Amino acid sequence: MQPLIRAEGLTKIVQSGDEPLSILENVTFDVEPGAAVAIVGASGSGKTTLLGLLAGLDRPTAGDVVIDGTTLSSLSEDARAALRARLLGFVFQSFQLLPALTALENVMLPLELANAADATTRARTWLDRVGLGKRTGHYPRQLSGGEQQRVAIARAFVGEPKLLMADEPTGNLDGATGVEIAELMFRLNREHGTTLVLVTHDVNLASRCVRRLSLSAGRLVGDERANATVPA
């Protein structure tokens, strides 16, 4: 089976004053379709940088990313954006909802950008699926943190992406709400076969993934699967 994601020798170096600062160094791994993978590590270990490179939001200093058979370095900025729109959904710690749009309008947005004719129907269906069918007309400021994250998850899944990337999706939520949001993501992962890659500090959330990639000082130092540990 061809991996959905292949990271090949990913290295990211930035200038810090007069000195180069290595954020990621020679990170290599594959992710198979339908997997749920956690990227873990201390603050500053390079987790969010890695997620940005995997999504094509940033370019590596060296190495490359292949998503669904397409090498990101071969694409222009516009082509990478088109690939993200076609294949990827995103969930962020800070929700990233547009405050001037209702829950329904926030979920409709990616469909409208793709000129989907049935945007309203599909958005309503997904808000129903995340338990917010009666909150479609509410604005983000009228929703709790957990409800806002449910809207964000509906928005991420409404385009039926092959890949969902989540950056600390429960980081701004209380414990009970975080558990509910995690359960929702993993249920949708199972039901739709969507590959899930998430950055998290939450040990319980990471333990629910079939695989855990550990970063330390920009290096991949562990690749732990549900029933076995594979040295990096």
C-alpha positions in Angstrom: 0.0 0.0 0.0 1.4 3.4 -1.0 1.7 5.8 2.0 -0.5 8.8 2.0 2.3 10.9 3.4 6.0 10.4 3.0 8.5 12.7 4.8 12.0 12.4 3.3 14.9 13.9 5.2 13.0 17.0 6.3 15.3 19.7 7.6 14.3 23.2 8.5 17.0 25.8 9.4 16.2 29.5 10.1 18.4 32.5 11.0 18.4 33.5 14.6 20.4 36.7 14.8 23.7 35.9 13.1 23.5 32.2 13.7 21.6 29.5 11.9 19.0 27.7 14.1 18.1 24.1 13.3 14.4 23.4 14.0 14.1 20.0 12.3 16.9 17.7 11.2 16.6 14.9 8.7 13.1 13.7 9.7 11.9 10.7 7.7 8.8 8.6 8.1 5.7 7.4 6.2 2.0 7.5 7.2 -0.3 4.8 5.8 -3.8 5.7 4.6 -6.4 5.6 7.4 -3.9 5.8 10.3 -4.2 7.9 13.3 -0.8 9.3 14.2 0.3 11.6 17.1 3.3 13.8 16.9 4.6 14.4 20.4 7.5 16.1 22.1 8.4 19.0 24.4 7.7 22.6 23.5 10.3 23.7 20.9 10.9 20.2 19.6 9.7 21.1 16.1 6.2 19.6 16.2 4.2 22.5 14.7 7.0 23.2 12.2 6.8 19.6 11.0 3.0 19.8 10.7 3.4 23.0 8.6 5.9 21.3 6.3 3.7 18.2 5.9 0.8 20.5 4.9 2.9 22.5 2.4 2.3 25.7 4.4 6.1 26.1 4.6 9.1 24.8 2.6 11.9 22.7 4.1 15.5 23.8 3.9 16.2 20.2 2.7 14.2 17.1 2.1 10.7 16.8 0.7 7.1 15.8 1.4 5.1 13.5 -0.8 1.3 13.5 -0.3 -0.9 11.1 -2.1 1.8 10.5 -4.7 2.5 14.3 -5.3 5.9 15.8 -4.4 5.2 19.2 -2.8 8.4 20.7 -4.0 7.3 20.2 -7.6 4.3 22.5 -7.0 3.8 26.2 -7.1 2.3 28.0 -4.2 -1.1 28.1 -5.9 -0.9 24.4 -6.7 0.0 23.5 -3.1 -3.1 25.5 -2.0 -5.2 23.6 -4.5 -3.9 20.3 -3.2 -4.7 21.3 0.4 -8.2 22.3 -0.6 -8.7 18.9 -2.3 -7.1 16.6 0.2 -6.6 18.2 3.6 -8.8 19.4 6.5 -7.3 21.4 9.5 -8.3 21.7 13.1 -6.4 24.3 15.2 -6.1 24.9 19.0 -7.5 28.4 18.6 -10.5 27.2 16.4 -9.8 29.7 13.6 -13.5 30.5 13.0 -14.4 33.7 11.3 -16.3 35.8 13.9 -18.6 37.5 11.4 -19.9 34.2 10.1 -22.4 31.9 11.7 -21.6 28.3 12.5 -23.3 27.3 9.3 -21.5 29.9 7.2 -18.1 28.9 8.7 -18.7 25.3 7.7 -20.0 26.3 4.3 -16.9 28.4 3.5 -14.5 25.8 2.1 -17.4 24.4 0.0 -18.2 27.8 -1.4 -14.6 28.4 -2.2 -14.7 25.2 -4.2 -17.9 26.3 -5.9 -19.9 23.4 -4.5 -23.5 23.6 -5.5 -24.8 21.9 -2.3 -22.8 23.8 0.3 -25.7 24.6 2.5 -27.1 21.1 2.7 -23.7 19.5 3.3 -22.8 22.0 6.0 -26.1 21.4 7.8 -25.5 17.7 7.6 -22.1 18.0 9.2 -23.3 20.3 11.9 -25.9 17.7 12.7 -23.2 15.0 12.9 -21.2 17.0 15.4 -24.2 17.7 17.5 -24.8 21.3 16.6 -27.8 21.0 14.3 -29.7 23.5 16.5 -26.8 26.0 16.7 -26.4 26.7 12.9 -27.3 30.4 13.2 -25.1 31.2 16.2 -21.9 33.2 15.8 -18.6 32.0 17.4 -18.9 34.4 20.3 -22.3 32.8 21.2 -20.7 29.3 21.3 -18.7 27.6 24.1 -15.1 26.6 23.4 -16.2 23.0 22.8 -18.9 24.0 20.5 -16.5 26.2 18.5 -14.2 23.2 18.1 -17.1 21.1 16.9 -17.8 23.7 14.2 -14.1 23.6 13.3 -14.2 19.8 13.0 -17.4 20.0 10.9 -15.6 22.5 8.6 -12.5 20.3 8.4 -14.6 17.2 7.4 -17.2 18.8 5.2 -15.0 18.5 2.1 -14.5 14.8 2.9 -10.7 15.1 3.0 -8.3 12.1 2.8 -6.2 13.7 5.5 -7.0 15.7 8.7 -4.2 17.6 10.4 -4.8 18.9 14.0 -2.6 21.1 16.0 -3.3 20.8 19.7 -7.1 20.3 19.0 -7.9 20.0 22.7 -5.4 22.5 24.0 -7.9 25.3 24.8 -10.6 23.0 26.2 -11.3 21.7 29.7 -10.7 18.0 30.4 -14.2 16.7 29.9 -14.8 18.8 26.7 -11.4 17.7 25.4 -12.4 14.1 25.8 -15.6 14.7 23.9 -13.8 16.4 21.0 -11.2 13.6 20.9 -13.9 11.0 20.7 -15.6 12.9 17.9 -12.4 13.1 15.8 -11.5 9.4 16.3 -15.1 8.4 15.5 -15.0 10.4 12.2 -11.5 8.9 11.5 -13.0 5.4 11.8 -16.2 6.0 9.9 -14.6 7.8 7.0 -11.2 6.2 6.8 -9.7 9.7 7.1 -6.0 9.7 7.9 -5.4 11.7 11.1 -2.1 13.4 12.0 -2.2 15.4 15.2 0.2 17.4 17.3 -0.5 17.1 21.0 0.8 17.5 24.5 -2.1 15.4 25.8 -0.8 11.9 26.7 -4.3 10.4 26.7 -5.0 11.8 23.3 -1.7 10.5 21.9 -2.3 7.1 23.4 -5.5 6.7 21.4 -3.5 6.9 18.1 -2.2 3.7 16.5 1.2 5.4 16.2 3.2 8.0 18.1 6.1 9.9 16.6 8.4 11.5 19.2 10.5 14.6 18.4 13.3 16.0 20.5 15.3 19.0 19.5 14.2 18.7 15.9 15.1 15.0 15.6 12.7 12.0 15.3 13.7 10.0 18.4 10.9 7.5 18.6 8.3 5.7 16.4 6.0 3.8 18.7 3.1 1.7 17.4 0.1 0.4 19.3 1.7 -3.0 20.0 5.3 -2.5 19.3 8.1 0.1 19.6 10.3 0.7 16.5 13.5 2.7 17.1 13.9 5.8 15.0 
